[in-house]
Structure formats: C-alpha cells, structure tokens
C-alpha cells in the first residue's frame, strides 16, 4: 500500500501524457494533491491528451497548467508560486525514430526543459526529484539483462543521448546542491490510454484496419514490455525513498548506478522480455483477427533486445513489475475497443 500524505502537493510534468496520466490518477487515489503540467503538443493526437485530462479534472485535488517547460520565466514562476516538495518529471520529447527527423525538438524539451526543472528544484527547496529516463540509455550494450551498474556511455540515438544527459545533469545538481534525485529507466511501457506511436498501439490499429504490421529486424526483436500500473506503483513507492549520499572508499571508482551524491537510477521493467511475434499473437487472439506482417530490416537507432535487471528496485521498495503480457494486453485491448467504440 502507498503511504497517504494528503498534506503534500506533487508536481507531475507530462500529466496529459501516457504515464503521467496514470501516475496522476494513482497519486490522487492515494490522497495527494497533484498539479499537472503539459504543453499538449501535436507529436501525437492532442485529442487523446485532452481526453486524459478530462478524466483527471473530475478530481478536485487535481489542477492543470498548460506550460512549455522550455519557457524559462514561466517555469521559474511555477516553482516559485508552489515550492513543490516532490517533483515527478515525466514531460519529454519521446521516440527513438522521431529523433532522427527532428533532433532540435529533443534539445528543446529534454535538455532545455530539464535544466529549467533542475533550477526550479534548486531554488525552491525540493526534497525529492524523480525523473523519467529510458532503457534506451543502454544503447549498444549487449550484456543482458541490463543493469544500472553497467556503463551506459554508448547511446545509439539522440533520444537516448538526451536521456543519458538528463541523468548526468541531475547528478551534477545532486552533487552541487544536495537535491535528492531518482532516475527512472522505463522499459517499453504499455497499457490503456497508451501512446499511438508505440508498438502495442500501432499493432492493434493495423490489425483492426487490416493493414500490415511493420516487423523490424524481420521480427527478431525482444522487448521488456512493462504494464503501466506496475510502473506507477514503482514510482509512488519510490517517492518516500529519496536517495542518500554514499561514502566511497578511498581511491575507488564510482559505481554507475549509485553515487557519493544523493542520486540513484533504477530500472523499471518487467524483467521478462517478449518476442514481438508473441505480442502480435496475443493481440490477434484479443481482437479475433489475423495480422498481415511486413518484415523489414532493423531501423537506425533501434536495438534488438531490452531486458531489465530490477534487483535494485526490489531491494529498495520491495516491488518488481510482474503483470503478464497476456493480462496486460487483455486490459489494453478492452480499453482500445471502448475508446474507439468498436463492437
């Protein structure tokens, strides 16, 4: 069970996004007040973002501010007026493939936006910053499962590089200003209200419309699909576990996953990678239709497999994601049919 702290207000950036929406719901149910921020850009259909916000606005403990975090004065004013004790920063320009098409969007949102968040935390007595990183930071690593104690110095996309940069920026602020910061390396999150650019949504849409599913790397792809409720459970549990500074032995090399500063990173994944072909089979069963598969080579910036080692998360908060792909897809498919009013 999550601890109820109704006297505390939490900032959730990216609140109209997929994970931000679900996290805001969970925080509200746990008795928090939530201030949600989002710029509602058109990277994907803004109507889906507005529909998520309509659900959240039904709760009187939720308030929404439309704001671009790259706007330095507006972000500074947001922090000054609220002085949030806890900040959960999920807003970002997402997508590996899109980073090849529009790299400047990643600099604006993921770098400029993040430094404004860090400055807001620095000047307004933030007690814990939690922020979204990504499994993409593991880049060209081939040792599986991916561990937070592995080096992540070889990104294979600008998106991944921007997320690695966020971890480094957070570390510098944790070191200089003693701001406890926790990085969350998400692994292929899926579920109801999901992003239309993600595999699960794209596959479902193609199956329903009778269009080919693009299977990159000729279908030889494995992803550690992680159900969104497991992700939000991990985040909420981590709120009350701000990292503490560690004492390093003399002449030691810092571990990539911990620090002398109050800084940590955690993998948030299902610890059970699935073949994309298996995911398509489960979707076919749920929708009662066969998929037409188009086999294609691996795309620039993609990796053939992701697989999360979540031992550190388990040790810290006593929880590991465990929703099976069958159960998760069943819940996603039920929402998809309802949202799109399919018979």
TAPEZI-V227311 format. One record per helix or strand of 3 or more residues. SS is the DSSP state (H for helix, E for strand). FROM is the first residue (numbers start at 1). TO is the last residue. Records with the same first field share a line. If there is no record, write none. Layout:
# TAPEZI-V227311
SS=FROM-TO / FROM-TO
This chain:
# TAPEZI-V227311
E=9-13 / 33-38 / 62-66 / 86-89 / 128-134 / 181-186 / 212-215 / 263-268 / 292-295
H=18-29 / 46-56 / 72-82 / 98-101 / 103-123 / 135-138 / 158-177 / 199-209 / 216-219 / 228-239 / 276-287 / 311-317 / 325-339
